[in-house]
Amino acid sequence: MNKGNRTRRITLCVLIDALGWKILEDQQFLNDVLVHRQPLETVLGFSSGAIPSLLTGRSPSQHGHWNLFYYDPKKSPFSWLRGLHHFPEKLVNHRVTQKLIKEAGRRLFHMGPQFECYVKPTLMPYFNWVERHCIYEPGGISGAPSIFDKLVDCGVPYRAYSYHHWNDKKILELAQHDLEQSNAEFFFVYLCELDAELHAFWAQPQRLRAMLAEYENKLRHLCETALRLDQDASIAIFSDHGMAPVTARHDLMKEVNALNWRMPDDYLAVYDSTMARFWFFNEEARLTINDCLSRQNCGRLLGDSELNDLGIYFPDRRYGESIFLLNSGYMFYHSDFHSGNWLPTGMHGYHPQDPYSDAVFLSNRPPALPLTSIRDIHDYMERAAGMRTLEAVPCEQAAS
């Protein structure tokens, strides 16, 4: 890699989960260091699809990661649960049973340390889990090479930090230590705790300001260290999506259940916080459920053309034959991921064109090429690390 007279080419990339443009545009946050500031369009869905997109530069339909559960009865790792339908539903779909399945999935069936049994245990044999491996390591994303694969291929020494191993405080301490003491050149720092804070305390802006001030103080020290070690260091802070205020709740699950079709005989459904996904095995069930969904005022069905435009169209329908998306500000009263007792004031997972969905990109200099989507962050990271030139030559040629 051509470094000129630089003894160590430092690239510092910080991903702050849920730091939306609507949150940051009126805030002072490292403005003197990160002079280039702009919104980026996210991808529809949650971090499970957004982060693989920024790590690979591809859309979910290309890299394969979108929502965590997808329909795959033939290869489901949960086929051993098929016998549960012989037992009372209150027993097998209990939180204790779900906890046992979670531990079995993590420890015995190699589902990864982040596996959770969100779907009812009796329905698990119809589904697979997409995030089998840590996506912050080489080989972690099944359908496309990530920035970590390319760093290894190009021989760039790097460090990556995420909640898989540490909390935010420890991550920042480790990054500071490694920046000063290691020979690593590329640093990927993922801070996730703002997401939970915004879910719980969106309506308390003073808490947000305090948390951002704490981040700013520690990140400033990190940035200053990077620039002291390499005056031409590339520094960027970005996010995967934004956060919107919750203004209404709707119990779609109750309405669909009232149609009296049975799972899994007639259909399957997975309810996320802001979208519901359906698969059908009975044509009449398909018609009546889709009719129910099309009459909702709180959201709408997404057609194939729009799914394709959004980069989430899968011809095999693994992520849903019918996909219903809530309007910004709405969330489901009940879902497979939360009960009616969870009452967050902030939520994400809305349409990418909603202003509250926009992610952010902040850097200490304008990027070599314009960025419009979080997918473009991958190209930025490649170029910042010297693995790609403006002519987009492979890293082997760039090194010569």
TAWOQUI-V205228 format. One record per residue. RES is the residue in one letter. PSI is psi in whole degrees, -180 to 180 (999 if undefined). OMEGA is omega in whole degrees, -180 to 180 (* if undefined). Layout:
BEGIN
res = {RES,RES}
psi = {PSI,PSI}
omega = {OMEGA,OMEGA}
END
This chain:
BEGIN
res = {M,N,K,G,N,R,T,R,R,I,T,L,C,V,L,I,D,A,L,G,W,K,I,L,E,D,Q,Q,F,L,N,D,V,L,V,H,R,Q,P,L,E,T,V,L,G,F,S,S,G,A,I,P,S,L,L,T,G,R,S,P,S,Q,H,G,H,W,N,L,F,Y,Y,D,P,K,K,S,P,F,S,W,L,R,G,L,H,H,F,P,E,K,L,V,N,H,R,V,T,Q,K,L,I,K,E,A,G,R,R,L,F,H,M,G,P,Q,F,E,C,Y,V,K,P,T,L,M,P,Y,F,N,W,V,E,R,H,C,I,Y,E,P,G,G,I,S,G,A,P,S,I,F,D,K,L,V,D,C,G,V,P,Y,R,A,Y,S,Y,H,H,W,N,D,K,K,I,L,E,L,A,Q,H,D,L,E,Q,S,N,A,E,F,F,F,V,Y,L,C,E,L,D,A,E,L,H,A,F,W,A,Q,P,Q,R,L,R,A,M,L,A,E,Y,E,N,K,L,R,H,L,C,E,T,A,L,R,L,D,Q,D,A,S,I,A,I,F,S,D,H,G,M,A,P,V,T,A,R,H,D,L,M,K,E,V,N,A,L,N,W,R,M,P,D,D,Y,L,A,V,Y,D,S,T,M,A,R,F,W,F,F,N,E,E,A,R,L,T,I,N,D,C,L,S,R,Q,N,C,G,R,L,L,G,D,S,E,L,N,D,L,G,I,Y,F,P,D,R,R,Y,G,E,S,I,F,L,L,N,S,G,Y,M,F,Y,H,S,D,F,H,S,G,N,W,L,P,T,G,M,H,G,Y,H,P,Q,D,P,Y,S,D,A,V,F,L,S,N,R,P,P,A,L,P,L,T,S,I,R,D,I,H,D,Y,M,E,R,A,A,G,M,R,T,L,E,A,V,P,C,E,Q,A,A,S}
psi = {134,110,1,-132,5,131,-23,116,108,131,123,115,123,120,117,111,129,11,91,157,-37,-27,-41,-20,-28,10,149,116,95,34,-31,-24,-46,84,-24,124,129,157,157,142,135,-174,153,135,-147,-172,-28,-22,-33,-46,-44,-30,-42,-23,-24,-21,10,163,163,-37,-18,-43,-13,-13,121,-96,163,-40,137,154,121,65,-29,-35,13,130,-1,20,-26,-10,2,-31,-9,-22,-11,-13,160,137,-38,-27,-49,-26,33,155,-30,-43,-42,-37,-40,-41,-38,-47,-38,-42,-41,-42,-33,-30,14,44,-3,156,-12,4,135,144,79,-41,151,134,-35,-20,-9,-33,-9,-4,158,167,123,-32,70,-29,161,120,-5,21,159,140,8,-20,123,-34,-1,150,141,177,-31,-36,-42,-34,-42,-46,-36,-1,29,118,132,166,141,137,133,173,-10,-25,-29,162,174,-42,-47,-37,-46,-37,-45,-42,-42,-45,-47,-33,-38,-32,-18,176,10,148,-28,127,122,114,114,117,120,-10,-17,-33,-51,-37,-42,-36,-46,-33,33,-37,4,81,-24,-33,-41,-46,-40,-41,-41,-38,-38,-45,-47,-43,-47,-37,-32,-43,-40,-45,-44,-38,-44,-44,-29,-39,-29,104,-18,20,145,125,131,140,130,174,173,-27,176,-155,137,150,137,125,-16,157,147,137,74,-35,-42,-42,-43,-41,-32,-14,-11,22,154,138,137,10,-46,-32,169,149,141,122,113,-173,-32,2,156,138,136,145,143,143,9,120,-36,-37,-41,-46,-47,-38,-44,-34,-42,-43,-38,-17,2,141,-12,-9,-165,160,143,126,166,-39,-42,-41,-40,-43,-33,-4,25,24,123,113,-30,-1,28,-30,7,137,-37,129,120,126,131,153,154,134,-23,153,159,139,-43,145,177,-12,-8,159,177,-8,-16,120,70,154,-9,146,155,179,22,-178,139,-24,-9,130,-32,-15,-18,135,-177,157,119,135,163,-3,157,140,157,-36,150,146,136,-27,158,-23,-28,-13,-34,-46,-41,-47,-41,-47,-41,-35,-1,16,-6,138,179,-24,2,38,153,160,-28,-37,-37,-26,-19,999}
omega = {-176,-177,-177,179,-178,178,-179,-178,-173,173,-180,-180,-178,176,177,-176,172,177,-176,179,179,178,-168,-169,180,-178,170,-177,-180,-177,-178,-180,-176,-171,176,-173,-178,172,173,176,178,172,180,178,-173,-178,-179,175,-176,-176,173,179,180,178,-177,-174,-178,176,179,-180,179,-178,171,-179,172,173,-171,180,176,-176,-178,-175,-178,-177,-178,176,-177,-178,179,179,-175,-179,-177,-177,177,-176,179,-176,-179,180,-173,179,179,-177,178,177,179,179,179,179,177,-179,178,179,-179,-170,-173,-172,170,179,180,-175,-178,-178,175,178,-179,-178,178,-179,180,-179,-176,-180,178,-171,173,-177,-169,-171,-178,-176,178,-176,179,176,175,-180,-175,-179,-165,-169,-178,175,179,178,-179,173,-176,176,178,-179,-177,177,179,178,-174,171,176,-176,179,180,176,-176,-172,171,-175,-178,-179,178,-179,177,-180,-180,178,180,-176,177,-177,-169,-177,175,-180,-179,-179,-178,177,-174,-180,179,-170,-167,177,-179,-180,179,-179,175,-172,-168,178,-176,179,-174,179,177,178,-180,-180,-179,177,178,178,175,-176,-178,-178,179,176,179,179,180,-179,178,179,-179,176,-179,179,-175,177,-179,174,-177,178,170,-178,-180,-179,-179,177,180,-179,175,177,-178,-178,177,-178,-178,179,180,179,-180,180,178,-179,177,172,169,-173,170,3,-175,-174,-177,170,177,170,180,170,-178,-175,177,177,-177,-172,171,-171,177,-179,-173,179,176,178,-177,-175,179,178,176,176,-179,-177,-180,-179,175,-175,-178,-176,172,178,179,-177,-179,179,177,179,178,-178,179,-179,177,178,-177,180,176,-177,-179,176,173,172,-180,-178,-178,177,172,179,180,176,165,180,178,173,172,176,-177,177,176,178,180,179,-175,180,176,177,-179,175,-176,179,-177,-179,-179,175,-177,-180,-179,-174,171,179,169,179,179,-177,172,178,178,-178,177,-179,176,176,-176,176,177,-179,179,179,179,177,-177,178,-178,-180,-179,179,-179,178,176,178,178,176,177,178,-175,-180,179,180,-178,-175,*}
END
